[in-house]
């Protein structure tokens, strides 16, 4: 057990100091308690933490957030894709490091974190990302027994922003867009397979299976800071995706005279980069389509992925087929994302139940009439 000792400060104020042994049996002390009760409570807290194996050495909490933050980010680079790491690095430099970099772990208070979260300028995604970095660093500190608890947890965060309304193109609108685009086959391919931009532009000739009219998705090319990074698909799993027969000839033309390792789209050597949002070739194609069709929506390349799901569902595709086509982790995720596309299914269920109920009623009526006649 430890002990409590009174002492006087240089100004003559009475204070209390506690002495105790760490789990490794080394002697240490803490001072500055204003009352004997405060000192005894702290001593009891320490003894309880030692008995539970939860003791935290206060000296280990003197490390700064900057020191741990750099290591935390480096570890993220080893497990996340470049496209996911880049936003974290940006949020660290802009929001986290300027506020907390020089602070020691032990000096941070829950109220300070809440005030900081409330002061961050930007949308909910920006705020949540910055908070997630600080909370992640402190989580690691808790796991390493540098601090007893994470004061960045249980703070109030802004609600997640609502997703923007999706735009689903019709078959004629897809064809119109393709007719106006520099890469018509790529536009049609995206709209009828549901591949992500990076998955489609990373396809190589060897991934094409003309006999089965399928492509094997094994790579994903993502543009990060003007540089294309090639890795695995988002789910880290390869998948086989079918394409309609009308795309067979255009894809064969793209694959002609290319080696098996060359890229299917583009010149075979350089990945087709995501076009600029302001005045890239895709935006120009959309504007040209809008000039011809006033109902044509303002869309991005990613909306073609949503269009593929819409066209598949409207053609009667099962939710599991849509899940595999889009590369979702589960059918539940597909239903959550595209619940609006399955409203007709709900109507069909109601109609089927109505028909079943009416048929049952008819059977009952006929049965009663037969009983009366007999």
C-alpha positions as CSV (number, residue, x, y, z in Angstrom):
1,X,0.0,0.0,0.0
2,X,1.1,3.6,-0.6
3,X,1.1,6.5,1.9
4,X,0.0,10.1,2.1
5,X,2.3,12.9,3.3
6,X,1.5,16.6,3.9
7,X,4.0,19.3,2.9
8,X,4.1,23.1,2.4
9,X,4.7,24.8,-0.9
10,X,7.1,27.7,-1.4
11,X,4.2,30.1,-0.8
12,X,3.2,28.4,2.4
13,X,0.2,26.6,1.1
14,X,-0.5,23.1,2.5
15,X,-0.5,20.3,0.0
16,X,-0.4,16.5,0.1
17,X,1.9,14.0,-1.6
18,X,1.3,10.3,-2.2
19,X,4.1,7.6,-2.4
20,X,3.5,4.2,-3.9
21,X,5.2,1.4,-5.8
22,X,4.6,0.7,-9.5
23,X,3.8,-2.8,-10.7
24,X,7.5,-3.3,-11.4
25,X,8.1,-2.4,-7.7
26,X,9.9,0.8,-8.4
27,X,9.1,3.7,-6.0
28,X,7.4,6.8,-7.3
29,X,5.2,9.7,-6.0
30,X,2.6,12.3,-7.1
31,X,2.1,15.6,-5.4
32,X,0.0,18.7,-5.5
33,X,-3.2,17.4,-3.9
34,X,-5.1,20.1,-2.1
35,X,-6.8,17.9,0.5
36,X,-5.9,14.7,2.3
37,X,-9.1,13.1,0.9
38,X,-8.1,13.9,-2.8
39,X,-4.7,12.2,-2.1
40,X,-6.3,9.1,-0.6
41,X,-8.8,8.8,-3.4
42,X,-6.0,9.0,-6.0
43,X,-4.0,6.4,-4.0
44,X,-7.0,4.1,-3.9
45,X,-7.5,4.5,-7.6
46,X,-3.9,3.6,-8.3
47,X,-4.1,0.5,-6.1
48,X,-7.2,-0.7,-7.8
49,X,-5.7,-0.2,-11.3
50,X,-2.7,-2.2,-10.2
51,X,-4.8,-5.1,-8.9
52,X,-6.8,-5.1,-12.2
53,X,-3.7,-4.9,-14.4
54,X,-4.8,-1.5,-15.7
55,X,-2.1,0.6,-14.2
56,X,-0.8,3.4,-16.4
57,X,2.5,5.0,-15.7
58,X,1.9,8.9,-15.8
59,X,5.3,9.5,-17.3
60,X,4.3,7.6,-20.4
61,X,1.6,10.2,-21.1
62,X,4.1,13.0,-21.5
63,X,4.6,12.1,-25.2
64,X,3.1,14.6,-27.6
65,X,0.3,14.0,-30.1
66,X,2.7,14.9,-32.9
67,X,5.1,12.1,-32.0
68,X,2.3,9.5,-31.9
69,X,0.4,11.0,-34.8
70,X,3.2,10.6,-37.3
71,X,3.6,7.0,-36.3
72,X,-0.2,6.4,-36.5
73,X,-0.3,7.9,-40.0
74,X,2.6,5.7,-41.1
75,X,0.8,2.6,-39.9
76,X,-2.3,3.6,-41.9
77,X,-0.2,3.8,-45.0
78,X,0.6,0.1,-44.5
79,X,-3.1,-1.0,-44.4
80,X,-5.1,1.6,-46.4
81,X,-5.1,2.4,-50.1
82,X,-3.4,5.6,-51.2
83,X,-6.8,7.1,-52.0
84,X,-7.8,6.6,-48.4
85,X,-4.5,7.7,-46.8
86,X,-4.3,11.0,-48.7
87,X,-7.5,12.6,-47.0
88,X,-6.1,11.5,-43.6
89,X,-2.8,13.2,-44.3
90,X,-4.5,16.4,-45.4
91,X,-6.8,16.5,-42.3
92,X,-3.8,15.9,-40.0
93,X,-1.8,18.8,-41.5
94,X,-4.8,21.2,-41.6
95,X,-6.8,20.5,-38.5
96,X,-5.2,18.0,-36.1
97,X,-1.5,18.8,-35.9
98,X,-1.9,22.6,-35.6
99,X,-4.3,22.2,-32.6
100,X,-2.9,19.2,-30.8
101,X,0.6,18.5,-32.2
102,X,2.6,20.1,-29.3
103,X,0.2,18.9,-26.6
104,X,1.1,15.9,-24.3
105,X,-1.5,13.1,-24.0
106,X,-2.0,13.8,-20.3
107,X,-2.8,17.5,-20.9
108,X,-5.8,16.9,-23.2
109,X,-9.3,17.3,-21.7
110,X,-12.6,16.1,-23.0
111,X,-14.1,19.6,-22.9
112,X,-11.3,20.9,-25.1
113,X,-11.9,18.2,-27.7
114,X,-15.6,19.1,-27.8
115,X,-14.8,22.8,-28.2
116,X,-12.4,22.0,-31.0
117,X,-14.8,19.7,-32.9
118,X,-17.4,22.5,-32.7
119,X,-15.0,25.0,-34.1
120,X,-13.8,23.1,-37.2
121,X,-15.0,24.8,-40.4
122,X,-16.3,22.5,-43.1
123,X,-18.9,19.8,-43.6
124,X,-19.7,16.9,-41.4
125,X,-17.2,14.7,-43.4
126,X,-14.4,17.1,-42.7
127,X,-15.2,17.3,-39.0
128,X,-15.6,13.6,-38.5
129,X,-12.4,12.8,-40.3
130,X,-10.4,15.2,-38.2
131,X,-12.0,13.9,-35.0
132,X,-11.4,10.3,-36.1
133,X,-7.7,11.0,-36.5
134,X,-7.3,12.4,-33.0
135,X,-9.5,9.7,-31.5
136,X,-7.6,7.0,-33.3
137,X,-4.3,8.3,-32.0
138,X,-5.6,8.3,-28.4
139,X,-7.1,4.8,-28.9
140,X,-3.6,3.6,-29.7
141,X,-2.3,5.4,-26.6
142,X,-4.8,3.6,-24.5
143,X,-3.9,0.2,-26.0
144,X,-0.2,1.0,-25.2
145,X,-1.1,1.9,-21.6
146,X,0.1,5.5,-22.0
147,X,-3.3,6.8,-20.9
148,X,-6.2,5.3,-19.0
149,X,-9.0,6.5,-21.2
150,X,-9.6,8.2,-24.5
151,X,-11.0,11.7,-23.8
152,X,-11.8,12.2,-27.5
153,X,-14.6,9.6,-27.4
154,X,-18.2,10.4,-26.5
155,X,-18.1,13.9,-28.0
156,X,-21.0,15.2,-30.0
157,X,-20.3,15.1,-33.7
158,X,-22.3,16.7,-36.5
159,X,-24.8,14.5,-38.3
160,X,-23.7,12.9,-41.5
161,X,-24.6,14.8,-44.6
162,X,-27.3,13.4,-46.7
163,X,-26.2,11.8,-49.9
164,X,-26.9,13.8,-53.0
165,X,-29.9,12.6,-55.1
166,X,-28.8,10.0,-57.6
167,X,-29.4,10.3,-61.3
168,X,-30.4,7.2,-63.3
169,X,-30.2,7.4,-67.0
170,X,-32.6,5.6,-69.4
171,X,-31.4,3.4,-72.2
172,X,-31.8,6.2,-74.8
173,X,-30.0,8.7,-72.6
174,X,-27.0,6.3,-72.1
175,X,-26.8,6.0,-75.9
176,X,-27.1,9.7,-76.4
177,X,-24.2,10.3,-73.9
178,X,-22.1,7.7,-75.6
179,X,-22.7,9.3,-79.0
180,X,-21.4,12.7,-77.7
181,X,-18.4,11.3,-75.8
182,X,-14.8,10.9,-76.8
183,X,-14.7,7.4,-75.4
184,X,-18.2,6.0,-76.3
185,X,-17.4,2.3,-75.6
186,X,-16.1,3.3,-72.1
187,X,-19.4,5.2,-71.4
188,X,-21.5,2.2,-72.5
189,X,-19.3,-0.2,-70.6
190,X,-19.7,1.7,-67.3
191,X,-23.4,2.2,-67.7
192,X,-24.1,-1.5,-68.4
193,X,-21.6,-3.3,-66.1
194,X,-21.6,-1.0,-63.0
195,X,-17.8,-1.1,-62.6
196,X,-16.1,1.8,-60.8
197,X,-14.1,4.1,-63.0
198,X,-10.8,2.8,-61.6
199,X,-11.8,-0.8,-62.1
200,X,-12.8,-0.3,-65.7
201,X,-9.8,1.7,-66.7
202,X,-7.5,-0.9,-65.0
203,X,-8.8,-3.7,-67.1
204,X,-6.3,-5.5,-69.3
205,X,-6.9,-7.5,-72.4
206,X,-6.3,-10.7,-70.5
207,X,-9.2,-9.8,-68.2
208,X,-11.6,-10.0,-71.2
209,X,-13.5,-13.3,-71.7
210,X,-15.3,-13.0,-75.1
211,X,-16.7,-16.5,-75.0
212,X,-18.6,-15.9,-71.8
213,X,-19.0,-12.2,-72.3
214,X,-17.4,-11.4,-69.0
215,X,-14.6,-9.3,-67.5
216,X,-12.6,-10.3,-64.5
217,X,-12.1,-7.4,-62.1
218,X,-8.7,-7.8,-60.4
219,X,-7.2,-4.2,-60.3
220,X,-8.3,-0.7,-59.5
221,X,-6.5,2.4,-60.8
222,X,-7.1,5.5,-58.6
223,X,-5.9,9.0,-59.3
224,X,-4.2,10.4,-56.2
225,X,-2.5,13.8,-56.3
226,X,-2.2,13.7,-60.2
227,X,-0.7,10.2,-60.0
228,X,-2.4,6.9,-60.8
229,X,-2.0,4.2,-58.2
230,X,-2.9,0.7,-59.1
231,X,-4.1,-1.7,-56.4
232,X,-6.8,-4.3,-55.7
233,X,-10.5,-3.5,-56.0
234,X,-12.2,-1.7,-53.1
235,X,-13.3,-4.9,-51.4
236,X,-9.8,-6.5,-52.1
237,X,-11.6,-9.3,-53.9
238,X,-11.7,-10.1,-57.6
239,X,-15.0,-10.7,-59.3
240,X,-16.4,-11.7,-62.6
241,X,-18.9,-9.2,-64.2
242,X,-21.0,-9.9,-67.4
243,X,-21.5,-7.5,-70.2
244,X,-24.3,-7.4,-72.7
245,X,-23.9,-8.9,-76.2
246,X,-24.1,-5.5,-78.0
247,X,-20.7,-4.6,-76.3
248,X,-18.9,-7.6,-77.6
249,X,-17.9,-6.1,-80.9
250,X,-16.8,-2.7,-79.6
251,X,-14.7,-4.4,-76.9
252,X,-13.1,-6.8,-79.4
253,X,-12.1,-3.8,-81.5
254,X,-10.4,-2.2,-78.4
255,X,-8.6,-5.5,-77.7
256,X,-7.4,-6.0,-81.3
257,X,-3.7,-5.8,-81.8
258,X,-3.0,-5.4,-78.1
259,X,-0.9,-7.7,-76.0
260,X,-2.6,-9.6,-73.1
261,X,-1.0,-7.3,-70.5
262,X,-1.9,-4.1,-72.2
263,X,-4.8,-1.9,-70.9
264,X,-8.2,-2.5,-72.6
265,X,-9.2,1.1,-72.7
266,X,-7.0,3.9,-74.0
267,X,-3.6,3.4,-75.8
268,X,-2.9,0.2,-73.9
269,X,0.0,1.7,-71.8
270,X,-1.5,4.7,-69.9
271,X,-4.6,4.5,-67.8
272,X,-7.5,6.7,-68.9
273,X,-7.6,9.3,-66.2
274,X,-10.8,10.6,-64.6
275,X,-11.8,13.6,-66.7
276,X,-11.8,17.1,-65.2
277,X,-15.1,17.9,-63.6
278,X,-15.3,21.5,-65.0
279,X,-14.5,21.1,-68.7
280,X,-13.3,17.5,-69.2
281,X,-14.5,15.4,-72.1
282,X,-17.2,13.7,-70.0
283,X,-18.7,17.1,-68.9
284,X,-18.6,18.3,-72.5
285,X,-20.5,15.2,-73.5
286,X,-23.1,15.8,-70.8
287,X,-23.6,19.4,-72.0
288,X,-24.0,18.2,-75.6
289,X,-26.6,15.6,-74.5
290,X,-28.4,18.3,-72.5
291,X,-28.5,20.5,-75.5
292,X,-30.3,17.8,-77.4
293,X,-32.4,16.4,-74.5
294,X,-33.6,19.1,-72.0
295,X,-34.5,16.3,-69.5
296,X,-30.9,15.0,-69.5
297,X,-29.6,15.3,-65.9
298,X,-26.3,16.8,-64.8
299,X,-24.2,13.7,-64.0
300,X,-20.7,12.5,-63.2
301,X,-19.0,9.3,-64.3
302,X,-19.9,7.7,-61.0
303,X,-23.6,8.2,-61.9
304,X,-23.1,5.6,-64.6
305,X,-22.4,3.1,-61.9
306,X,-25.8,3.9,-60.3
307,X,-27.4,3.8,-63.8
308,X,-26.1,0.2,-64.3
309,X,-27.8,-0.8,-61.0
310,X,-31.1,0.9,-62.1
311,X,-31.1,-0.7,-65.6
312,X,-30.3,-4.1,-64.1
313,X,-33.1,-3.9,-61.5
314,X,-35.6,-2.6,-64.1
315,X,-34.7,-5.6,-66.3
316,X,-35.7,-8.0,-63.5
317,X,-32.2,-8.8,-62.0
318,X,-32.2,-10.3,-58.6
319,X,-30.6,-8.3,-55.8
320,X,-27.8,-10.9,-55.4
321,X,-26.9,-10.4,-59.1
322,X,-26.8,-6.7,-58.6
323,X,-24.6,-7.2,-55.5
324,X,-22.1,-9.2,-57.4
325,X,-22.1,-6.9,-60.4
326,X,-21.4,-3.9,-58.2
327,X,-18.9,-5.6,-55.9
328,X,-20.8,-4.9,-52.7
329,X,-19.8,-6.8,-49.6
330,X,-23.4,-8.1,-49.1
331,X,-26.9,-8.1,-50.5
332,X,-28.0,-6.1,-47.5
333,X,-25.6,-3.3,-48.5
334,X,-27.0,-3.3,-52.0
335,X,-30.6,-3.1,-50.6
336,X,-29.6,-0.2,-48.3
337,X,-27.9,1.7,-51.1
338,X,-30.6,1.1,-53.7
339,X,-33.7,0.7,-51.7
340,X,-35.5,3.2,-54.0
341,X,-35.0,0.9,-57.0
342,X,-36.9,-1.9,-55.3
343,X,-40.1,0.0,-54.7
344,X,-41.7,-1.8,-57.6
345,X,-40.9,-5.1,-55.9
346,X,-42.9,-3.9,-52.9
347,X,-45.8,-3.0,-55.2
348,X,-45.6,-6.5,-56.7
349,X,-45.6,-8.1,-53.3
350,X,-48.8,-6.2,-52.4
351,X,-50.4,-7.1,-55.6
352,X,-49.5,-10.8,-55.2
353,X,-50.9,-10.8,-51.6
354,X,-54.1,-9.2,-52.9
355,X,-54.5,-11.9,-55.6
356,X,-53.9,-14.7,-53.1
357,X,-56.4,-13.3,-50.7
358,X,-59.0,-12.9,-53.4
359,X,-58.4,-16.4,-54.6
360,X,-58.9,-17.7,-51.0
361,X,-62.1,-15.8,-50.7
362,X,-63.4,-17.3,-54.0
363,X,-62.6,-20.8,-52.8
364,X,-64.5,-20.2,-49.6
365,X,-67.6,-18.9,-51.4
366,X,-67.6,-21.9,-53.8
367,X,-67.2,-24.3,-50.9
368,X,-70.2,-22.8,-49.1
369,X,-72.4,-23.0,-52.2
370,X,-71.5,-26.7,-52.7
371,X,-72.4,-27.3,-49.0
372,X,-75.8,-25.6,-49.5
373,X,-76.6,-27.6,-52.7
374,X,-75.7,-30.9,-51.0
